Amino acid sequence: MTLRDINIFYIVFAGKYYLVDAGYPIFMGYMGPYKTTRYHLPHFRLGPRARGRNEVFNYMHSSLRSTIERSFGCCKAKWKILGSMPPFSLDTTNQIIVACMTLHNFIRRNDKYDAEFRMFDEHVVLEDSVEAQDSIAQDIAWEEPNQGSIKQIERVRNIIRDQMPKNI
């Protein structure tokens, strides 16, 4: 099953957003980075520290996305079914995902010495691949965003950006 086969439901909760890379179009509920500003973690590691609110926002955005991706990588390593889901019904697929995440959270809270968690906590460092991140959504068919939703999500992003320090 690919993204083309899935009906995408736009559920937007107040104050909650999907973190997406610059390859995604702008939609309300999808929080992307500032496109004309340094974004990928290797650029920050190899270059000067983040300066200016847009760079700080992008650095925080990229760091959070990397943490989320690392968490999913850990879950997929521990629960092999998540890495290659058989063609179950949507309801069954959702139940499997919820069960795996519930077990993940239970083990995380109760077993501080779990081997997979320790491996991801101590040794796995995801390096953003600039090419992979920028091309991840290039062949996905999206609806055209309307100007109202673009301006609204940009306004929300600017509000969040303006609450961050100018330098880190």
C-alpha positions in Angstrom: 0.0 0.0 0.0 1.3 3.4 -0.9 0.3 6.9 0.0 -1.6 7.1 -3.3 -3.8 4.2 -2.1 -4.7 5.9 1.2 -7.4 8.5 1.6 -5.7 11.2 3.5 -7.9 12.7 6.2 -7.1 16.2 7.3 -7.8 16.2 11.0 -6.5 19.4 12.6 -6.4 19.7 16.4 -6.0 23.2 17.8 -2.3 23.7 18.6 -1.2 20.4 17.1 0.6 19.9 13.8 2.2 17.3 11.6 5.9 18.2 11.3 6.8 17.9 7.6 9.9 18.6 5.5 10.2 21.3 2.9 9.1 18.8 0.2 5.5 18.9 1.4 3.0 21.6 0.3 1.7 24.0 2.8 -1.6 23.0 4.4 -3.2 23.9 7.6 -2.2 21.4 10.2 1.2 20.6 8.4 4.1 22.6 9.9 7.0 22.8 7.6 10.3 24.7 7.9 11.2 28.0 6.4 12.3 27.0 2.9 14.8 29.7 2.2 16.6 29.1 5.5 19.2 26.5 6.6 17.3 23.4 7.8 19.1 20.1 7.9 21.0 19.1 11.1 24.3 18.4 9.3 24.3 22.0 8.0 24.1 23.2 11.6 26.7 20.7 12.9 29.2 21.7 10.2 28.4 25.4 10.0 27.9 28.2 12.4 25.3 28.0 15.2 21.7 28.9 14.4 21.1 32.7 14.3 17.9 34.5 13.7 14.5 33.3 14.5 13.9 31.5 11.2 17.2 29.5 11.6 16.4 28.7 15.3 12.9 27.6 14.3 14.3 25.4 11.5 16.9 23.9 13.8 14.3 23.1 16.5 11.9 21.7 13.8 14.7 19.5 12.3 15.8 18.3 15.7 12.2 17.4 16.7 11.6 15.6 13.4 14.8 13.6 13.9 13.7 12.6 17.4 10.3 11.5 16.1 11.9 9.5 13.2 14.3 7.8 15.7 11.3 6.8 17.8 9.6 5.3 14.8 12.9 3.5 13.9 13.1 2.1 17.3 9.5 0.9 17.1 10.0 -0.7 13.7 13.2 -2.4 15.0 11.3 -3.8 18.0 8.0 -4.7 16.3 9.0 -6.1 12.9 5.3 -6.1 11.7 5.5 -2.3 11.6 8.3 -2.4 9.0 6.4 -4.5 6.5 2.7 -4.5 7.4 0.7 -7.3 5.6 -2.4 -6.1 3.7 -4.8 -6.2 6.6 -8.0 -4.1 6.8 -7.6 -0.5 7.9 -9.2 -1.4 11.3 -6.9 -4.3 11.9 -3.9 -2.2 10.8 -4.9 0.5 13.3 -5.3 -2.1 16.1 -1.8 -3.5 15.4 -0.2 -0.1 15.5 -2.0 0.8 18.7 -1.0 -2.5 20.3 2.6 -2.0 19.3 2.7 1.5 20.6 1.0 0.5 23.9 3.6 -2.3 24.4 6.4 0.2 23.4 5.2 2.7 26.0 4.8 0.0 28.7 8.3 -1.4 28.2 9.8 2.1 28.0 8.3 3.0 31.3 9.0 -0.3 33.1 12.2 -1.7 31.7 15.0 0.8 31.8 17.5 -1.8 30.4 15.6 -2.9 27.3 18.2 -3.7 24.7 16.5 -2.0 21.7 15.7 1.1 23.6 19.3 1.4 24.9 20.7 0.9 21.4 18.6 3.7 20.1 19.2 5.9 23.1 23.0 5.5 23.1 24.2 4.5 19.6 21.8 5.4 16.8 22.2 8.9 15.5 20.1 9.7 12.5 21.8 12.0 10.0 19.3 13.9 7.9 20.0 13.1 4.2 19.3 16.3 2.5 18.4 14.6 -0.7 16.1 12.1 0.9 14.3 14.7 3.0 13.8 17.0 0.1 12.5 14.4 -2.3 10.4 12.3 0.1 7.1 13.7 -1.2 7.9 14.7 -4.7 5.7 12.0 -6.4 2.7 12.3 -4.1 -0.4 13.7 -5.6 -1.7 16.5 -3.4 -4.7 18.8 -3.6 -3.8 22.4 -4.3 -3.8 24.4 -1.0 -5.9 27.5 -0.9 -4.4 30.9 -0.1 -6.4 31.1 3.1 -4.9 27.9 4.6 -1.4 28.9 3.4 -1.6 32.3 5.1 -3.1 30.7 8.3 -0.4 28.1 8.8 2.3 30.7 8.0 0.8 33.0 10.6 0.8 30.1 13.2 4.4 29.2 12.3 5.5 32.9 12.7 3.8 33.1 16.1 5.7 29.9 17.2 9.0 31.3 15.7 8.6 34.6 17.5 8.4 32.9 20.8 11.8 31.3 20.3 15.1 32.9 21.2 17.0 34.7 18.4 20.1 32.6 18.9 20.9 29.2 20.3 
